[in-house]
Each structure stands twice: as C-alpha cells, then as structure tokens.
Amino acid sequence: MKVDLIFPSAPHISADAKNLIRQLLVKDSAKRLSLQKIMKHPWMVKNADPLFRTLVDSNFLNLKFDILNMSLFMDLPS
C-alpha cells in the first residue's frame, strides 16, 4: 500500500522536516530510518537540542553495550 503525504500550507513545515517524516513512516522496518540515522538527519542536527542528541547517543551506546554484555553471559546452544 502506498500513501501520499499532503502537508498543509500553514504552519510552514520545512523540506527537511517533511523528508524526515516520510522516512519515519515507512511500513517496512528494514527500510525505515534507524535511530542513528534519525539523529544524523539534517532536520535533527539543525533543530534538536544538543543535550537531547547527546542523551540519545549515550543511551543508545549503553544499550548496545548492555546487549553485548548479556550475550557474553548467555548460554548459547552449540
């Protein structure tokens, strides 16, 4: 199913914001933006509070580290 997004003329929505929204509303999760790509998107870089971006990046890295640590202690089948 294909959906065309039509944005209202007011309030103004920047081209970067529209692009980000389109890339987030993708049905196939494999094609949807990852958290890392969202945080590097031009709209996020220009508009998101730097502290927010830092917190997201650090929490994402901590999550990856926690998953790695869990996998070290898991009893995986041979």
Summary of the structure (lengths in Angstrom):
residues: 78
radius of gyration: 17.4
end to end distance: 41.7
largest distance: 59.4
contacts: 142
relative contact order: 0.10
helix: 59%
strand: 0%
